[in-house]
Amino acid sequence: MITFQVDGDQLNQAFQDELQKKMDKLEHAHTFWDTKELKRRTCMSWNTIQDNFFHHNDFPKAKVGGKWYFPAEATNKFLIKWLQGQAS
């Protein structure tokens, strides 16, 4: 027979640490990206973005006032699909 002993305080601390990590991650999630965030996420310059995929009809974007916004989830999905299409 195997017996386990669990330190309740240590278990609670481990749970709290993991919960805090998840909360931090959610806090940093965005609904929209702006051009600065898009450049950061893709590691591309603005000119490279425009030359490669910005003008694709299916690239999700909206201009509000003078600023471009990109829905984070849809943009991420587009970028993954676009990149897969680039691999030959």
C-alpha positions as CSV (number, residue, x, y, z in Angstrom):
1,M,0.0,0.0,0.0
2,I,1.2,3.5,-0.8
3,T,0.6,6.4,1.6
4,F,0.8,10.0,0.7
5,Q,1.0,12.9,3.1
6,V,0.1,16.4,1.8
7,D,1.1,19.6,3.4
8,G,-2.1,21.7,3.1
9,D,-0.3,25.0,3.4
10,Q,2.2,24.0,0.7
11,L,-0.6,22.8,-1.6
12,N,-2.6,26.0,-1.0
13,Q,0.5,28.1,-1.9
14,A,1.1,26.1,-5.1
15,F,-2.5,26.6,-6.0
16,Q,-2.4,30.4,-5.3
17,D,0.8,30.7,-7.4
18,E,-0.7,28.9,-10.4
19,L,-3.9,31.0,-10.1
20,Q,-1.9,34.2,-10.0
21,K,0.0,33.1,-13.2
22,K,-3.3,32.5,-15.0
23,M,-4.7,35.8,-13.8
24,D,-1.6,37.7,-15.0
25,K,-1.9,36.0,-18.4
26,L,-5.6,37.0,-18.7
27,E,-4.8,40.5,-17.6
28,H,-2.4,40.9,-20.5
29,A,-4.7,39.5,-23.1
30,H,-6.1,42.1,-25.5
31,T,-9.3,42.3,-27.4
32,F,-7.7,44.4,-30.1
33,W,-4.2,45.1,-31.3
34,D,-3.0,48.4,-32.7
35,T,-0.2,48.6,-35.2
36,K,2.4,48.7,-32.5
37,E,1.1,45.5,-31.0
38,L,0.8,43.9,-34.4
39,K,4.5,44.7,-35.2
40,R,5.5,43.4,-31.8
41,R,3.5,40.1,-32.1
42,T,4.8,39.4,-35.6
43,C,8.4,40.7,-35.2
44,M,7.9,42.5,-38.5
45,S,8.3,46.1,-39.5
46,W,5.2,48.0,-40.7
47,N,6.5,48.0,-44.3
48,T,7.0,44.2,-44.2
49,I,3.5,43.7,-42.8
50,Q,2.0,45.9,-45.6
51,D,4.1,44.1,-48.3
52,N,3.1,40.6,-47.1
53,F,-0.4,40.4,-45.8
54,F,-2.0,43.7,-44.7
55,H,-3.8,44.2,-48.1
56,H,-5.2,40.6,-48.2
57,N,-9.0,40.7,-48.3
58,D,-9.3,38.3,-45.4
59,F,-6.9,40.1,-43.1
60,P,-9.1,41.4,-40.2
61,K,-8.7,45.1,-39.7
62,A,-10.7,48.3,-39.1
63,K,-9.7,51.9,-39.2
64,V,-11.2,54.0,-36.5
65,G,-10.4,57.6,-36.8
66,G,-6.8,57.6,-38.0
67,K,-5.8,54.4,-36.2
68,W,-5.8,50.8,-37.4
69,Y,-7.2,48.1,-35.0
70,F,-7.0,44.4,-35.4
71,P,-9.2,41.9,-33.5
72,A,-6.6,39.9,-31.5
73,E,-8.1,36.4,-31.8
74,A,-9.0,36.7,-35.5
75,T,-5.7,38.3,-36.4
76,N,-3.8,35.6,-34.6
77,K,-5.7,32.9,-36.5
78,F,-5.1,34.7,-39.8
79,L,-1.4,35.0,-39.1
80,I,-1.0,31.3,-38.3
81,K,-2.8,30.3,-41.5
82,W,-0.9,32.9,-43.6
83,L,2.5,31.6,-42.2
84,Q,1.6,28.0,-43.0
85,G,0.8,29.1,-46.6
86,Q,4.3,30.7,-46.8
87,A,6.1,27.5,-46.0
88,S,7.0,25.7,-49.3
